[in-house]
Amino acid sequence: MAQRRAMSRGEFRLEWLRGGVCFRRVSDKAPLLMLGLPKGSLEESTKNLFAKAGWKITTSSRSYRPSIDDAELDGRFIRAQEVSRYVEHGFFDCGLTGEDWIKENNSDVVDVCDLVYSKVSTQKSRWVLCVPEASPVKSAQDLAGKRVATELINTTKRYFEAKGVKVEVEFSWGATEVKVPDLVDAIVDITETGSSLRANKLRIVDTLLETNTKLIANRNSWANPAKRQKIETIALLLKGALEAESKVGLKMNLPKRALDAVAAKLPALRNPTISQLSNPEWIALETIIDESVVREIIPQLKALGAEGIVEYPLNKVVY
């Protein structure tokens, strides 16, 4: 039998996880950073966020190895539930995963920044204890001796232990909402809008935790100056891309005499940029505002004498 060659410094194996499955950097010339990216519901929104931040990530339909247009970056798409473990153990230098899974895995990683986004919105999600609408259960204490299904096993156990309530917590492989009341007495499931819970006639008893996506880093990688600088650059631009999602740029021409009145109407990110036009009585004004207020402000600006009003989208807003 041929002898297995020794791994170079550019390679890394995690054979003890997932039944001997091996992840390996395939070249001795390793990239500066290996990224852990969430596969599944967050995959498309994560690729879109990176695109706005300046990195194009492409994948084939069945591939877990993305192509990234940055020679310093490589990555893998894996389940968000596992990202923090791989970051902690060093296969990934940094990664994106939920705060819930960091706590569930009790992972010792660096919390670089919050990135509040999901598949459908830019708001936090909640892990909630739910029962059927008709259930007599009003609190966690009412579930003593009962069975609870969840994917978040460790967190759920800690929740009931802290309340001194003995329950049987079983792992759910999915479709958790449909298991009550026939299979279990209650569930702990994640919700963003609550629509799925309402559709399955479930009632929230309590909230175990709020969660959002985080950028995390391996502690040794964070201690490496070159890697830390790259991770901080990624964090800066991802946060800038998220901040830009709710804002737009607005520019217009207006008579000088209307400047004070117009400035009072604009909730500017900072003071607006003002430029002199060739006509000494007119100026150009440019600012950044929340997209939600544009529809109300534009008619007011027009009434104050503004002309050539242009609204445009933004990719990044960096404070």
Buried (B, 14 or more C-beta within 10 A) or exposed (E): EEEEEEEEEEBBBBEEBEEEEEBEBEEEEBBBBBBBBBBEEBBEBBBBBBBBBBBEBEBEEEEEEBEBEBEEBBBBBBEBBBBBBBBBBBBBBBBBBBBBBBBBBEBEBBEBBBBBBBEEEBEBBBBBBBBBEEBEBEEBEBBEEBBBBBBBBEBBBBBBEEBEBEBEBBEBEEEBBEBBEEEBBBBBBBBBEEEBBEEBEBBBBBEBBEBBBBBBBBEEBBEBEEBBEBBBEBBBBBBBBBBBBEBBBBBBBBBBEBBEBBBEBBEBBEEBEBEEEEEEEBBBBBBBBEBEBBEEBBEEBEEBBBEEBEBEEBEBBEE
